[in-house]
Amino acid sequence: MTVVGPFGLSVRDQALEADVQTGLAAVEAGLLDACKSDVPFITEAAQHLVRAGGKRFRPLLVMLAAQFGDPYSPGVVPSAVVVELTHLATLYHDDVMDEAEVRRGVPSANARWGNSVAVLTGDFLFARASHILADLGPEAVRIQAEAFERLVTGQILETAGPRDGRDPVGHYLDVIGGKTGSLIAVSGRFGAMMSGADESVVDVLTQYGERLGAAFQLADDVLDIASDSHESGKTPGTDLREGIATLPVLHLRAQAAAHGREEDLALVEMLEGDLTDDARHAEALRLLRVHPALEQARRDTVRYAEEARAMLAPLPDGYAKAALAELCDAVVHRAG
């Protein structure tokens, strides 16, 4: 049994391990190559987050999904590079929107070079992803375009907030379906599709990725509150400081409204106030970390991960299916 990747995914088959490791190494080389420019400064900025590392969760899913066809088909690695480049580009933009100072344990691009360079670098990565995508055929272009539309829509919905009368939790789940689920679903879809897997398998792995993506984002929400910067690679409580209400905060609000407990109402008031003060921010984090709302968000993470696991039932048994099931556990473990 060999551990693969930052998720600690245990692979119990040498052939599968070799395919995944070979694929991920090729993706890494492809990412660095895609970030090269004739302008050295652009290369430095574009490779900034690639060289900082990362979980490479989406390429890993592409490689595992490709096991249901021919994992060495020529479109598999380029499609994994496309989804990771797209993800990296969104991180440059997200850090500008969040005014984040740290990403993956290093200064964010906006903190190092300013907002304009960070936004334009993200755009450069989107352009490079599109260039690679063009060689994968019109169907791949359409799939990626639809996913990108969903991703941006999710970001806009998050910024705009729920419309009057809309359940905030339902709205938030729509947001994460777009922001995170869409691209992770495409990872499963591209891996299966590019490997020549049956259409039924492509559909299964797309739906699996959709649910796994929701669990992945919910785990991130929990980590943003529960972890320290050493664990997560970014400043804890970033969403709180920016006033972004993720699922733990939404559960807190719902409990405060339903039961009217004084301590809950006081915490809601604190979270809705000015958290730019470090001491106030630290106190809000401390209180939220011990509140039942955080555990409720963990349970939601588990639920989505179990839904993802259930989607795998029609797939043939084997090491690849077992690895995909273990990914569900790995995502949940992050929020544990």
Secondary structure, DSSP 8 states (H G I E B T S, - for coil): -EEETTTTEEE--HHHHHHHHHHHHHHHHHHHHHT--SSHHHHHHHHHHHHT----HHHHHHHHHGGGS-TT-TTHHHHHHHHHHHHHHHHHHHHHHHT-SEETTEE-HHHHH-HHHHHHHHHHHHHHHHHHHHTT-HHHHHHHHHHHHHHHHHHHHHHH---TT--HHHHHHHHHIIIIIHHHHHHHHHHHHHTT--HHHHHHHHHHHHHHHHHHHHHHHHHHHHS-HHHHSS-TTHHHHTT---HHHHHHHHHHHHH--HHHHHHHHHHHS---SHHHHHHHHHHHHTSHHHHHHHHHHHHHHHHHHHHTTTS--SHHHHHHHHHHHHHHHHT-
